[in-house]
Amino acid sequence: MFDIQTQLFEGKDVRFGPIDHEKDAEIESKWTHDSDFMRMYDFEPARPMSVAMVKKKYEKLEKEIEEEKNMYYFTIRAREDDRLIGKALVHRIEWSNGNAWIRLGIGSKDDQRKGYGSQALQMLLRFMFAELNLYRVAAPVQEYNEAGIALLKKFGFTEEVRRRQALDRDGRRWDLLVFGLLQDEWVNQAGA
């Protein structure tokens, strides 16, 4: 099903890459000014960040990856021109239990709804299950994030937890959902 020739970090239209502190910080700074993106990707209050603030965030992230050894961060880049279009995070890895959490986001509205998220999630799952040999992945998503929920369901994720009214957005309470996928479920779906 997945042999050594399968590309881990490249899909049809996207590829995973490392952080480019100069180019990426400018692009990601623009994303932080888009409250729609921030409210779909993050669970903290949205706040705009300067290029310098994003660079500091990258430095902190790289230090945490090096020290903790339980996280992987990938930039998502368009293969046609190598521009940054999103980010993917595998974190809170429990090596002894084979568990991890993911977050994935496509930044610009111009790049959303083009299949880039599906390609990135497919690569991320292959990396987690086939390369890291993890057994279980969890993905939190806001109740109002219909596109995120549809993407997770497309890849066989199951809603496992519903934290009722855990998020406060625009004067309304929303549920926080946690979806999960097991390695054998991924293998059965990927092989179909």
TIGU-284958 format. One line per field, with one value per residue: residue number from 1; x, y, z of N, C-alpha, C, O in turn. Coordinates in Angstrom, 3 decimals. Example, Ala and Ser with C-alpha at 12.3 -4.5 7.8 and 13.67 -1.06 7.14 Angstrom:
2
num: c(1; 2)
nX: c(13.190; 12.850)
nY: c(-5.690; -2.250)
nZ: c(7.800; 7.080)
caX: c(12.300; 13.670)
caY: c(-4.500; -1.060)
caZ: c(7.800; 7.140)
cX: c(13.200; 12.900)
cY: c(-3.300; 0.030)
cZ: c(7.800; 7.870)
oX: c(14.236; 13.409)
oY: c(-3.319; 1.138)
oZ: c(8.465; 8.039)
END
This chain:
192
num: c(1; 2; 3; 4; 5; 6; 7; 8; 9; 10; 11; 12; 13; 14; 15; 16; 17; 18; 19; 20; 21; 22; 23; 24; 25; 26; 27; 28; 29; 30; 31; 32; 33; 34; 35; 36; 37; 38; 39; 40; 41; 42; 43; 44; 45; 46; 47; 48; 49; 50; 51; 52; 53; 54; 55; 56; 57; 58; 59; 60; 61; 62; 63; 64; 65; 66; 67; 68; 69; 70; 71; 72; 73; 74; 75; 76; 77; 78; 79; 80; 81; 82; 83; 84; 85; 86; 87; 88; 89; 90; 91; 92; 93; 94; 95; 96; 97; 98; 99; 100; 101; 102; 103; 104; 105; 106; 107; 108; 109; 110; 111; 112; 113; 114; 115; 116; 117; 118; 119; 120; 121; 122; 123; 124; 125; 126; 127; 128; 129; 130; 131; 132; 133; 134; 135; 136; 137; 138; 139; 140; 141; 142; 143; 144; 145; 146; 147; 148; 149; 150; 151; 152; 153; 154; 155; 156; 157; 158; 159; 160; 161; 162; 163; 164; 165; 166; 167; 168; 169; 170; 171; 172; 173; 174; 175; 176; 177; 178; 179; 180; 181; 182; 183; 184; 185; 186; 187; 188; 189; 190; 191; 192)
nX: c(0.821; 1.747; 4.766; 8.365; 8.892; 6.886; 6.227; 6.852; 6.672; 5.566; 2.824; 0.323; -0.166; 0.905; 3.548; 5.423; 7.479; 10.334; 10.428; 10.801; 12.322; 12.461; 10.803; 8.390; 7.456; 6.483; 4.276; 2.724; 2.208; 0.329; -1.797; -2.497; -3.891; -6.298; -9.186; -11.074; -9.578; -7.905; -9.728; -10.604; -8.316; -6.996; -7.449; -7.180; -7.732; -8.008; -5.345; -3.635; -0.345; 2.938; 5.575; 8.018; 7.138; 6.059; 8.393; 9.738; 7.981; 8.391; 11.059; 10.735; 9.040; 10.720; 12.709; 11.223; 10.455; 12.939; 13.759; 11.620; 10.908; 8.511; 6.956; 6.133; 6.492; 5.281; 5.607; 3.213; 3.469; 2.895; 3.465; 3.930; 5.068; 6.418; 5.438; 4.336; 1.447; 0.085; -0.024; 1.008; 0.707; 1.947; 1.519; 1.901; 2.712; 2.521; 4.736; 4.952; 2.362; 1.546; 0.031; -1.172; -1.775; -3.248; -3.074; -4.168; -3.984; -4.987; -3.890; -4.538; -7.517; -7.633; -6.333; -7.802; -10.249; -9.391; -8.477; -6.030; -5.828; -6.860; -4.911; -2.688; -3.510; -3.724; -0.998; 0.043; -1.205; -0.174; 2.534; 2.384; 1.224; 2.530; 5.259; 6.045; 4.848; 2.630; -0.354; -2.809; -4.612; -5.676; -7.900; -8.753; -11.626; -13.631; -17.124; -18.413; -16.825; -17.370; -16.156; -13.754; -14.693; -15.968; -13.742; -12.257; -14.088; -14.186; -11.773; -12.194; -12.275; -13.721; -16.174; -15.353; -15.375; -17.318; -17.069; -19.125; -20.214; -17.661; -16.233; -16.078; -17.331; -17.953; -20.032; -21.440; -21.782; -19.952; -19.583; -16.685; -15.199; -13.734; -12.118; -11.218; -8.863; -7.886; -4.990; -5.500; -7.995; -7.283; -5.565; -7.391; -9.101; -7.305; -6.399; -8.595)
nY: c(-1.193; 1.428; 2.248; 2.497; 4.315; 6.169; 9.557; 11.414; 14.117; 15.550; 16.438; 16.433; 19.178; 20.573; 20.916; 19.946; 21.945; 23.530; 26.284; 29.488; 32.081; 34.759; 35.177; 33.802; 34.930; 37.441; 36.804; 35.209; 37.067; 38.680; 36.865; 36.821; 39.119; 38.558; 37.876; 35.871; 33.635; 33.258; 32.598; 30.162; 28.595; 28.835; 28.691; 30.570; 34.058; 36.097; 38.025; 40.650; 40.328; 41.624; 41.452; 41.092; 40.044; 37.596; 36.344; 36.028; 34.254; 32.035; 31.432; 30.693; 28.489; 26.723; 26.274; 24.993; 22.676; 21.442; 21.046; 19.694; 17.463; 16.369; 17.248; 18.294; 20.609; 21.894; 23.897; 24.636; 24.578; 25.900; 23.932; 24.904; 27.501; 27.685; 29.225; 30.198; 28.734; 27.664; 25.978; 23.191; 21.195; 18.784; 17.751; 17.497; 14.850; 11.622; 9.398; 6.843; 5.915; 6.219; 8.388; 11.518; 15.013; 17.154; 20.147; 22.142; 24.488; 26.575; 29.566; 32.058; 33.385; 33.157; 30.786; 28.850; 26.206; 24.803; 22.287; 22.037; 21.740; 19.165; 17.637; 18.249; 17.230; 14.523; 13.927; 14.532; 12.643; 10.282; 10.663; 10.640; 8.100; 6.160; 6.834; 7.849; 5.923; 6.180; 5.553; 6.755; 9.692; 12.948; 15.663; 18.898; 20.959; 23.796; 24.126; 25.775; 25.626; 24.525; 23.682; 22.589; 20.460; 18.928; 18.222; 16.616; 14.505; 13.514; 12.189; 10.090; 10.573; 10.464; 11.948; 12.343; 13.666; 16.197; 19.234; 21.036; 24.301; 25.510; 27.509; 31.023; 33.239; 36.229; 36.988; 34.665; 31.270; 28.396; 24.952; 22.912; 20.589; 17.339; 15.330; 12.013; 9.607; 6.328; 4.287; 1.831; 2.400; 4.443; 3.011; 1.192; 2.983; 4.388; 2.357; 1.722)
nZ: c(0.000; 1.001; -0.017; 0.084; -1.871; -1.851; -1.613; 1.225; 1.943; -0.110; -2.120; -4.694; -5.344; -3.220; -0.774; 2.140; 4.216; 5.850; 8.224; 6.852; 8.027; 7.162; 4.782; 5.465; 7.863; 7.190; 5.583; 7.337; 9.304; 8.027; 7.940; 10.627; 10.895; 9.856; 11.094; 10.628; 9.684; 11.923; 13.922; 13.076; 13.028; 15.523; 19.129; 20.957; 21.825; 18.943; 17.607; 16.026; 14.690; 14.430; 11.931; 13.236; 15.690; 14.846; 13.936; 16.384; 17.555; 15.893; 16.580; 19.280; 18.937; 17.445; 19.348; 21.344; 19.953; 19.623; 22.308; 23.651; 22.090; 21.198; 19.117; 15.801; 13.216; 10.253; 7.380; 4.899; 1.519; -1.747; -4.540; -7.101; -6.950; -4.564; -2.476; 0.788; 2.050; 4.146; 7.379; 9.379; 12.236; 14.386; 17.544; 21.165; 21.422; 22.627; 23.087; 24.269; 24.279; 21.695; 20.773; 19.450; 18.709; 16.234; 14.229; 11.563; 8.950; 6.253; 5.112; 3.473; 2.039; -0.708; -1.209; -0.013; -0.086; -2.335; -2.302; -1.094; 1.698; 2.038; 0.687; 2.283; 4.785; 4.164; 3.655; 6.174; 7.838; 6.721; 7.351; 10.179; 10.808; 9.166; 9.156; 11.747; 13.194; 14.881; 16.794; 17.258; 16.489; 17.360; 16.791; 17.473; 16.963; 16.231; 16.828; 14.974; 12.743; 9.964; 7.551; 8.467; 10.048; 8.075; 6.521; 8.315; 8.722; 6.120; 5.976; 7.644; 10.379; 13.659; 15.692; 18.993; 21.432; 22.893; 24.044; 25.698; 25.044; 25.301; 24.073; 23.594; 21.441; 19.865; 21.624; 21.948; 22.977; 22.037; 21.091; 21.625; 19.656; 19.596; 17.399; 16.425; 15.086; 14.370; 13.764; 12.355; 11.237; 9.509; 7.786; 6.651; 5.300; 3.657; 2.071; 0.622)
caX: c(0.000; 2.652; 6.127; 9.449; 8.889; 5.844; 6.767; 6.291; 6.500; 5.068; 1.566; 0.127; -0.062; 1.536; 4.639; 5.793; 8.819; 10.698; 10.128; 11.711; 12.071; 12.292; 9.622; 7.169; 6.972; 5.691; 3.004; 1.925; 1.756; -0.920; -2.848; -2.947; -4.805; -7.542; -9.838; -11.746; -8.582; -7.432; -10.775; -10.721; -7.075; -6.549; -8.499; -6.899; -8.278; -7.258; -4.662; -2.683; 1.062; 3.893; 6.552; 8.992; 6.481; 5.963; 9.755; 9.997; 7.157; 9.102; 12.225; 10.214; 8.544; 11.859; 13.361; 10.340; 10.569; 14.246; 13.847; 10.556; 10.941; 7.167; 6.234; 6.630; 5.831; 5.559; 4.948; 2.578; 3.871; 2.409; 4.581; 4.185; 5.923; 7.060; 4.970; 3.685; -0.013; -0.524; 0.840; 0.530; 1.371; 1.738; 2.010; 1.466; 2.947; 2.784; 5.436; 4.691; 0.995; 1.300; -1.017; -0.754; -2.787; -2.872; -3.762; -3.859; -4.686; -4.602; -3.978; -5.204; -8.801; -7.377; -5.813; -8.743; -11.240; -8.756; -7.978; -4.712; -5.981; -7.005; -3.608; -1.820; -3.943; -3.334; 0.444; 0.275; -1.606; 0.817; 3.724; 2.142; 0.948; 3.490; 6.647; 6.240; 4.198; 1.685; -1.564; -4.042; -4.479; -6.852; -7.941; -9.820; -12.225; -14.756; -18.444; -18.781; -15.881; -18.000; -15.193; -12.826; -15.413; -16.160; -12.437; -11.932; -14.989; -13.768; -10.644; -12.585; -12.256; -14.971; -16.327; -15.183; -15.656; -17.970; -16.987; -20.250; -20.082; -16.295; -15.664; -16.875; -17.038; -18.953; -21.168; -22.161; -21.011; -19.868; -18.958; -15.385; -15.277; -12.471; -12.256; -10.099; -8.659; -6.945; -4.134; -6.147; -9.041; -6.574; -5.099; -8.555; -9.593; -6.264; -6.282; -9.839)
caY: c(0.000; 2.568; 1.734; 3.443; 5.299; 7.175; 10.819; 11.800; 15.545; 16.196; 16.019; 16.875; 20.638; 21.154; 20.188; 20.407; 22.497; 24.175; 27.710; 30.488; 33.177; 36.050; 35.220; 33.293; 35.825; 38.508; 36.227; 34.796; 38.293; 39.065; 35.948; 37.170; 40.252; 38.002; 37.245; 34.639; 32.559; 33.043; 31.948; 28.779; 27.868; 28.891; 28.729; 31.764; 35.261; 36.546; 39.307; 40.877; 40.265; 42.215; 40.519; 40.809; 39.167; 36.263; 35.786; 35.578; 33.053; 30.952; 31.063; 29.980; 27.205; 25.867; 25.902; 24.013; 21.425; 20.862; 20.661; 18.787; 16.254; 15.789; 18.137; 18.522; 21.744; 21.976; 24.897; 24.067; 25.439; 25.560; 23.373; 25.665; 28.682; 27.551; 30.227; 29.707; 28.801; 27.156; 25.366; 21.939; 20.950; 17.543; 18.130; 16.723; 13.441; 10.700; 8.320; 5.535; 5.499; 6.359; 9.385; 12.881; 15.981; 17.911; 21.357; 22.388; 25.663; 27.233; 30.947; 33.054; 32.999; 32.807; 29.419; 27.940; 25.513; 24.335; 20.937; 22.044; 21.191; 17.704; 17.076; 18.393; 16.283; 13.185; 13.787; 14.553; 11.339; 9.296; 10.903; 10.217; 6.676; 5.298; 7.189; 7.908; 4.733; 6.516; 4.732; 7.534; 11.138; 13.719; 16.996; 19.749; 21.861; 24.552; 23.735; 26.617; 25.406; 23.483; 23.150; 21.741; 19.238; 18.142; 17.673; 15.509; 13.382; 12.981; 11.303; 9.007; 10.936; 10.304; 12.847; 11.578; 14.503; 17.484; 20.084; 21.943; 25.737; 25.748; 28.667; 32.247; 34.029; 37.217; 36.997; 33.393; 30.104; 27.347; 23.707; 22.528; 19.167; 16.625; 14.192; 11.077; 8.610; 5.282; 3.854; 0.817; 3.076; 5.136; 1.997; 0.695; 4.018; 4.700; 1.226; 1.548)
caZ: c(0.000; 1.047; -0.076; 0.332; -2.945; -1.608; -1.118; 2.517; 2.135; -1.327; -2.697; -6.082; -5.462; -2.032; -0.130; 3.469; 4.286; 7.110; 8.345; 6.290; 8.958; 6.487; 3.914; 6.093; 8.915; 6.564; 5.145; 8.492; 9.967; 7.346; 8.379; 11.979; 10.765; 9.328; 12.242; 10.198; 9.713; 13.293; 14.712; 12.630; 13.298; 16.905; 20.143; 21.753; 21.196; 17.764; 17.747; 14.944; 15.082; 13.498; 11.378; 14.303; 16.666; 14.246; 13.957; 17.759; 17.745; 15.210; 17.399; 20.448; 18.450; 17.112; 20.615; 21.985; 19.191; 19.939; 23.713; 24.098; 21.254; 21.051; 18.216; 14.444; 12.597; 8.819; 6.558; 3.708; 0.411; -3.085; -5.312; -8.324; -6.745; -3.249; -1.524; 1.992; 1.983; 5.369; 8.379; 9.961; 13.501; 15.135; 18.866; 22.329; 21.121; 23.731; 22.387; 24.875; 23.960; 20.262; 20.578; 19.116; 18.304; 15.036; 13.789; 10.159; 8.463; 5.003; 5.551; 2.652; 1.433; -2.110; -1.272; 0.622; -0.927; -3.575; -2.072; -0.452; 3.044; 1.911; 0.359; 3.452; 5.815; 3.697; 3.895; 7.613; 8.372; 6.272; 8.160; 11.558; 10.956; 8.470; 9.474; 13.197; 13.741; 15.933; 16.713; 17.377; 16.320; 17.749; 16.178; 18.007; 15.969; 16.754; 16.321; 13.832; 11.646; 9.147; 6.581; 9.217; 10.421; 6.850; 6.140; 9.218; 8.421; 4.824; 6.209; 8.536; 11.790; 14.385; 16.838; 20.232; 22.593; 22.657; 25.230; 25.513; 25.285; 25.772; 23.387; 23.606; 20.250; 19.477; 22.530; 21.907; 23.409; 21.023; 21.538; 21.091; 19.318; 19.410; 16.495; 16.530; 14.037; 14.747; 12.663; 11.520; 10.477; 8.425; 6.833; 5.917; 4.400; 2.668; 1.156; -0.152)
cX: c(0.867; 4.060; 7.124; 9.493; 7.837; 6.471; 6.068; 5.873; 6.047; 3.760; 1.483; 0.404; 0.670; 2.698; 4.841; 7.213; 9.097; 10.276; 11.211; 11.433; 11.805; 10.989; 8.335; 6.598; 6.099; 4.310; 2.128; 1.435; 0.436; -2.072; -3.385; -3.868; -6.171; -8.239; -10.580; -10.783; -8.180; -8.469; -11.023; -9.488; -6.773; -7.725; -8.307; -7.564; -7.381; -6.596; -3.684; -1.254; 1.916; 4.817; 7.559; 8.403; 6.381; 7.341; 10.104; 9.206; 7.823; 10.296; 11.799; 9.741; 9.698; 12.601; 12.546; 10.415; 11.855; 14.309; 12.857; 10.528; 9.574; 6.304; 6.940; 5.813; 6.262; 4.902; 4.330; 2.844; 3.250; 3.601; 4.923; 5.129; 6.574; 6.589; 4.253; 2.174; -0.681; 0.498; 0.166; 1.365; 0.956; 2.319; 1.404; 1.612; 3.247; 3.414; 5.080; 3.295; 0.672; 0.209; -0.420; -1.978; -2.308; -3.672; -3.268; -4.629; -4.114; -4.918; -4.833; -6.520; -8.619; -6.893; -6.753; -9.719; -10.690; -8.192; -6.623; -4.774; -6.110; -5.664; -2.669; -2.214; -3.575; -1.843; 0.743; -0.085; -0.627; 2.099; 3.529; 2.005; 2.013; 4.939; 6.905; 5.655; 3.323; 0.422; -2.850; -3.741; -5.795; -6.746; -9.080; -10.346; -13.440; -16.055; -18.812; -17.872; -16.376; -17.035; -14.205; -13.458; -15.593; -14.846; -12.074; -12.805; -14.619; -12.638; -10.927; -12.518; -13.658; -15.020; -16.293; -15.593; -16.355; -17.934; -18.008; -19.911; -18.708; -15.653; -16.635; -16.454; -18.214; -20.218; -21.990; -21.228; -21.102; -19.228; -17.582; -15.433; -13.866; -12.776; -11.031; -10.072; -7.604; -6.169; -4.827; -7.308; -8.432; -6.127; -6.257; -9.070; -8.578; -6.122; -7.497; -9.782)
cY: c(1.260; 2.025; 2.858; 4.540; 6.394; 8.422; 11.212; 13.264; 16.286; 15.570; 16.534; 18.374; 21.308; 20.292; 20.749; 20.937; 23.068; 25.644; 28.513; 31.771; 34.510; 36.119; 34.852; 34.253; 36.939; 37.995; 35.873; 36.005; 38.760; 38.157; 36.337; 38.385; 39.820; 37.237; 35.968; 33.460; 32.237; 32.307; 30.506; 27.968; 27.766; 28.945; 29.908; 32.972; 35.711; 37.881; 39.465; 40.882; 40.917; 41.129; 40.136; 39.867; 37.742; 35.598; 35.276; 34.310; 31.846; 30.477; 30.265; 28.578; 26.255; 25.407; 24.822; 22.661; 20.704; 20.316; 19.577; 17.463; 15.567; 16.624; 18.183; 19.667; 21.791; 23.219; 24.145; 25.054; 24.946; 25.063; 24.241; 26.836; 28.739; 28.596; 29.560; 29.850; 28.312; 26.593; 24.137; 21.630; 19.588; 17.843; 17.257; 15.226; 12.694; 9.462; 6.957; 5.009; 5.590; 7.361; 10.730; 13.704; 16.690; 19.198; 21.645; 23.622; 26.160; 28.715; 31.885; 32.528; 32.565; 31.370; 28.398; 27.373; 25.121; 22.928; 20.883; 21.443; 19.686; 17.048; 17.130; 17.409; 14.862; 12.947; 13.724; 13.214; 10.244; 9.435; 10.347; 8.705; 5.781; 5.589; 7.188; 6.693; 5.059; 5.691; 5.559; 9.015; 11.798; 15.107; 17.791; 20.676; 22.545; 24.100; 24.515; 26.411; 24.245; 22.863; 22.222; 20.416; 18.339; 17.501; 16.484; 14.288; 12.720; 11.969; 10.247; 9.317; 10.802; 11.321; 12.020; 12.370; 15.774; 18.236; 21.201; 23.359; 26.118; 26.989; 29.836; 33.097; 34.943; 37.145; 35.731; 32.287; 29.025; 26.103; 23.558; 21.015; 18.585; 15.394; 13.305; 10.102; 7.634; 4.824; 2.819; 1.396; 3.814; 4.140; 1.478; 1.714; 4.294; 3.580; 1.044; 2.258)
cZ: c(0.000; 1.063; 0.127; -0.734; -2.760; -0.997; 0.186; 2.548; 0.889; -1.766; -4.123; -6.230; -4.302; -1.571; 1.261; 3.421; 5.654; 7.097; 7.642; 7.080; 8.265; 5.693; 4.646; 7.130; 8.338; 6.148; 6.345; 9.292; 9.342; 7.773; 9.751; 11.984; 10.222; 10.450; 11.856; 10.248; 11.152; 14.135; 14.276; 13.039; 14.788; 17.860; 21.094; 21.084; 20.037; 18.071; 16.597; 15.482; 14.006; 12.968; 12.455; 15.353; 16.129; 14.239; 15.354; 18.067; 17.093; 16.037; 18.618; 20.055; 18.148; 18.361; 21.321; 21.274; 19.560; 21.365; 24.104; 23.352; 21.137; 20.112; 16.864; 13.860; 11.134; 8.244; 5.387; 2.581; -0.897; -3.896; -6.514; -8.122; -5.361; -2.236; -0.348; 1.845; 3.265; 6.323; 8.965; 11.191; 14.043; 16.510; 19.958; 22.063; 22.418; 23.100; 22.958; 24.559; 22.470; 19.930; 20.200; 18.740; 17.052; 14.943; 12.386; 9.721; 7.149; 5.206; 4.734; 2.076; -0.026; -2.270; -0.650; -0.406; -2.299; -3.430; -1.401; 0.950; 3.020; 1.609; 1.569; 4.550; 5.422; 3.961; 5.388; 8.246; 7.958; 7.094; 9.575; 11.695; 10.323; 8.854; 10.975; 13.910; 14.952; 15.738; 16.653; 17.211; 16.703; 17.131; 16.803; 16.917; 16.596; 16.082; 15.067; 12.620; 10.773; 8.144; 7.272; 9.605; 9.202; 6.406; 7.019; 8.930; 7.093; 4.985; 7.271; 10.019; 12.380; 15.518; 18.110; 21.470; 22.129; 23.981; 25.047; 25.943; 25.840; 25.154; 23.424; 22.414; 19.947; 20.325; 22.522; 22.368; 22.325; 21.630; 20.899; 20.891; 19.201; 18.561; 16.631; 15.373; 14.515; 13.520; 11.768; 10.710; 9.276; 7.367; 6.005; 4.933; 3.302; 1.639; 0.278; -1.475)
oX: c(0.743; 4.494; 6.756; 10.085; 7.887; 7.163; 4.843; 4.836; 6.132; 3.604; 2.470; 1.125; 1.019; 2.816; 4.475; 8.048; 8.221; 9.825; 12.400; 10.441; 10.998; 10.171; 7.308; 5.379; 5.095; 3.303; 0.939; 0.360; -0.470; -3.197; -4.580; -4.549; -7.093; -7.910; -10.705; -11.118; -8.125; -8.112; -11.593; -9.604; -6.338; -8.857; -9.166; -7.920; -6.154; -7.190; -2.984; -0.989; 1.644; 4.842; 7.917; 9.102; 6.594; 7.443; 10.700; 9.694; 7.826; 10.522; 12.433; 10.011; 9.658; 13.070; 13.104; 10.436; 11.854; 14.856; 13.216; 10.159; 9.490; 5.087; 8.166; 4.589; 7.451; 3.767; 4.867; 2.486; 3.102; 4.641; 6.087; 5.917; 7.213; 7.270; 3.648; 1.671; -1.880; 1.707; -1.059; 2.586; -0.232; 3.504; 0.538; 0.745; 4.115; 2.701; 4.922; 3.067; -0.364; -0.474; 0.706; -3.060; -1.104; -4.770; -2.101; -5.795; -2.898; -6.069; -5.781; -6.615; -9.356; -7.025; -6.513; -9.977; -11.416; -7.509; -6.105; -3.867; -5.547; -5.319; -1.945; -1.342; -3.153; -1.466; 1.599; 0.651; -0.292; 2.688; 4.407; 2.596; 2.361; 5.763; 7.879; 5.933; 3.285; 0.161; -3.850; -2.744; -6.877; -5.654; -10.244; -9.591; -14.173; -16.063; -19.464; -18.137; -15.858; -17.081; -13.853; -12.824; -15.393; -14.840; -11.630; -12.308; -14.726; -12.550; -10.007; -12.686; -14.655; -14.029; -17.100; -16.098; -16.012; -18.670; -17.771; -19.399; -18.606; -14.638; -17.848; -15.339; -19.343; -21.332; -23.112; -20.016; -22.171; -18.431; -17.346; -15.675; -12.935; -13.574; -9.935; -11.097; -6.552; -6.632; -4.747; -7.576; -8.990; -6.290; -6.133; -9.447; -8.950; -5.770; -7.452; -10.743)
oY: c(2.084; 1.414; 4.017; 5.594; 7.426; 8.345; 11.325; 13.607; 17.513; 14.349; 17.013; 18.788; 22.485; 19.119; 21.892; 20.433; 23.095; 26.167; 28.248; 32.459; 35.305; 37.013; 35.509; 34.374; 37.326; 38.675; 36.194; 35.960; 39.187; 38.624; 36.203; 38.645; 40.632; 36.081; 35.064; 32.405; 31.070; 31.479; 29.719; 26.785; 26.715; 29.210; 30.200; 32.910; 35.702; 38.754; 38.519; 41.373; 40.776; 40.016; 38.964; 38.985; 36.784; 34.402; 34.208; 33.409; 30.756; 29.276; 29.265; 27.604; 25.094; 24.271; 23.852; 21.617; 19.494; 19.238; 18.638; 16.440; 14.347; 16.705; 18.119; 19.694; 21.735; 23.547; 23.132; 26.228; 23.745; 25.720; 24.312; 27.149; 29.735; 28.831; 28.498; 30.935; 28.519; 26.705; 24.046; 21.788; 19.281; 18.158; 16.416; 14.433; 13.090; 8.575; 6.001; 3.800; 5.093; 7.214; 11.046; 13.173; 16.816; 19.326; 21.420; 23.787; 26.165; 29.082; 32.463; 31.368; 31.712; 30.792; 27.195; 27.978; 25.108; 22.433; 19.794; 20.712; 18.996; 16.027; 16.173; 16.812; 14.077; 11.878; 12.952; 12.708; 9.375; 8.430; 9.666; 8.100; 4.747; 4.675; 6.592; 6.462; 4.304; 5.191; 5.130; 9.523; 11.286; 15.652; 17.408; 21.121; 21.947; 23.738; 23.968; 26.981; 23.131; 21.656; 21.177; 19.366; 17.127; 16.354; 15.454; 13.162; 11.502; 11.005; 9.583; 8.418; 11.001; 11.530; 11.108; 11.803; 16.345; 17.917; 22.176; 23.595; 26.949; 27.472; 29.665; 33.617; 34.478; 37.231; 35.712; 32.367; 28.769; 26.194; 24.018; 20.259; 19.260; 14.536; 13.788; 9.804; 8.041; 4.956; 2.920; 0.927; 3.808; 4.394; 1.335; 1.348; 4.421; 3.824; 0.300; 2.211)
oZ: c(-0.906; 2.040; 0.318; -0.502; -3.430; 0.018; 0.236; 3.117; 0.830; -1.782; -4.681; -7.138; -4.390; -1.923; 1.537; 2.670; 6.519; 6.078; 7.816; 6.836; 8.747; 5.907; 4.472; 7.256; 8.938; 6.341; 6.371; 9.890; 10.057; 7.948; 10.016; 12.976; 10.140; 10.718; 12.683; 10.787; 11.541; 14.973; 15.031; 13.361; 15.261; 17.455; 21.926; 19.907; 20.144; 18.705; 16.235; 16.579; 12.813; 13.494; 12.571; 15.851; 16.872; 14.511; 15.492; 18.750; 17.664; 16.180; 18.956; 20.758; 18.556; 18.421; 21.834; 21.927; 19.785; 21.594; 24.814; 23.929; 20.996; 20.277; 16.783; 13.991; 10.820; 8.589; 4.939; 2.678; -1.122; -3.928; -6.909; -9.015; -5.022; -1.237; -0.488; 1.554; 3.456; 6.119; 9.041; 11.181; 14.146; 16.621; 19.718; 22.433; 23.196; 22.631; 22.199; 24.569; 22.031; 18.916; 20.584; 18.490; 16.826; 15.485; 12.061; 10.078; 6.955; 5.442; 5.267; 1.677; -0.522; -3.349; -0.756; -1.447; -3.293; -4.327; -1.156; 1.349; 3.870; 2.203; 1.843; 5.181; 6.271; 4.440; 5.821; 9.094; 8.762; 7.492; 10.105; 12.590; 10.892; 8.875; 11.433; 15.087; 15.924; 14.644; 16.077; 17.725; 16.415; 16.970; 16.681; 16.052; 17.383; 14.905; 14.177; 11.561; 10.847; 7.906; 6.725; 9.500; 9.287; 5.960; 6.514; 8.897; 6.957; 4.225; 7.748; 10.842; 11.687; 16.219; 18.290; 22.438; 21.094; 24.915; 24.334; 27.038; 26.742; 25.656; 23.302; 22.384; 19.790; 19.808; 23.029; 22.167; 21.771; 22.565; 19.782; 21.832; 18.763; 18.940; 16.919; 14.759; 15.008; 12.387; 10.544; 9.604; 8.179; 6.173; 4.789; 3.820; 2.135; 0.485; -0.702; -2.243)
END
